[in-house]
Amino acid sequence: MRVDTRTVGRDVGRIVQAVSLMMAVSVVVAAANGEFYAIPAFLASAAVVAGVGTALARRYRDADPPAKRDAMVTAATAWMLVGVLGGLPFLLIAWTIQVDPFPVWANTPPMDSTTVIFLHPLDAVFESMSGFTGTGLTMAAVEEQLPRSLHWWRSLIEWVGGVGVIVLTVAILRRGGGSSGSYTLYESEARSEKIHPSIVTTVREIWKIFVGLTVGSILLYLLAGMPLWDAINHAMTGIATGGFSVHSESIGYYDSPLIEYATVPIMVAGSIAFPVHYLIFRGELRNFYADLQTRWVFIWFGAGSLALTGILYANGQYATFEETFRLSLFQFVSATSNTGFGTATIGGGTEQVWSAGATLLTCLGMLTGGAAGSTTSGLKLIRVATLVRGTVWQIRDVFRPDTAIRYMQLGERKLDEEQAQREYTEATVVFVLWVAFLAIGVAVLLRVLSPGYPLEYVIFDVMSAQSNVGLDSGITGPGMPDTAKAMLIVNMWVGRLEIIPVAVLLGAAFRRLDLYR
């Protein structure tokens, strides 16, 4: 069966319309900060994006509700298109500063060495894709030089991207109760959890929780001594496990153990599934340990931090044990939650800073990610648990008699043989495809980069992109070859959608071109 392109076109259009509203809202922030020169750039971006979205939505307004395959293609197409169109504010604001067409009252600043980078469209798209996918890798060499309006845009797209642009669309533009079409789209964005029977009510509940966690994060940062503007931006990107910062040294800029320790619970909160947050907020605190994924968030984050502490302390890289533990805790939680905030230099490009063991342990954390249904990426802990338990189950099954009743225990769930086989197969397929795309990314970067970069650092940066983490070893930056930037854009896109929608899109494209039957 072929994908219904009319359905895909209509739903992609509606998603793009929602993104245009984000650009329009950003005008208020530019005006509040006296950056009047940025207002036309946001308005022009909003007009272009709204025009594209409205044209698609109206042209195909009578299309049928999406089937599962249509929703998968919609998700993959929309995320790529949103990543490209989201680069317009970066490009247009950089162009405005370069040309300086407005009077003095517009407060156009002189061009600087960071903003000028976004005159290159590929760098603007890279920054946008990194933001929307919650990755946090950046082309901005010195974030302090960026206008506040671009600080805001980077934080906003990460904040929305953490929950998902389709979730935003369902919350704003969808009407009525839990229609099957809305739920199918919701599932296509790598989500399946429902807090209420109605999917629209569910996504609105998710946004209430998310806004509440964001406000709480802002207050926590203010109490720890962070300035208000910094607290707003870091709270948005921290709870979204995105990792964009307003400083080139990230959280390490503050040189404050209190702020570093305050950041850890924010990143952990972003790693816990929204339905669990909902239950905890209702007073059901047992879910901190009763829920399988939440329990493993704390176990894995704690064990990994202690292991990294041991490696770094044995290498004698930091002055005291407390500093070693604090940096290890922060960096492992940052990597495993896929946030990407930094307080330590992991690598200096061709110069090795962390040992291969410390780097690869951090890669393992990036691979697993946090809980499904949270703002994190990576494989997700539930898939890792399914792979481990499923493999053990498959081996034990060999020794059971044919008449035995087979089931697999996964947390509080007791899966029969068919369910266990289905979930194990899905987790295996995602893992194999995930590794395949990772290998492609590593191969491309090894081909186009200088041979002086250590292999583990190349793996680190590609895995950081595909797990939507944002930590880097000194490789990723504006000086990269364009081929490497384009490859990492693809890795970020693939990682955010958890592989399957991209595979369905490619399959649909190949079928339409009659490349296979």
Helices and strands as residue ranges (DSSP letters): H 5-32, G 36-38, H 39-59, H 68-85, H 88-99, G 104-106, G 115-119, H 121-132, G 143-145, H 148-163, H 165-172, H 180-188, H 199-224, H 228-239, G 250-254, H 257-270, H 274-281, H 287-290, H 292-315, H 321-336, E 347-348, E 351-352, H 356-368, H 381-398, E 407-410, E 413-416, H 417-448, H 455-466, H 482-496, H 500-512
